[in-house]
């Protein structure tokens, strides 16, 4: 049996200041909707693009980030990554300068849906990493199974 590492749990490590993976795909433009920025964010996540990741997050999210350390940890993560991350970006709900975007991550046969918070800064939507994503639910996780941050319980691979 092996521990299954799912990207959404790793992303939660970013909020604690320990960046394991990068995200991006280029900065969001003034005309990009929150959904489009979330799409670019997830594309960069799948590509382990630290520079692109930083171009898509709020200024508050960048405080205290050690870019070189982030790149080093991303390179380590890439060595361990066995498959490319799949994702679907769903609905967006905009309320003034704040938006929530549904993102479903699919990795190693498991799905997790979250709502990412995006904020409008200087007319451009940015992902806010100072606010943890709202978890919508998980498939394949029993409520009584213990987990540690960044991992899911040990399970057999999905068929």
Secondary structure by P-SEA (a helix, b strand, c coil): cbbbbbaaaaaaaaaacccccccccccccccccaaaaaaaaaaaaaaccaaaaaaccccccccccaaaaaaaaaaaaaaaccccbbbbbcbbbbccccbbbbbbbbcccbbbbbbbbbbbcccbbbbbccccccccccccccccccccccccccccccc
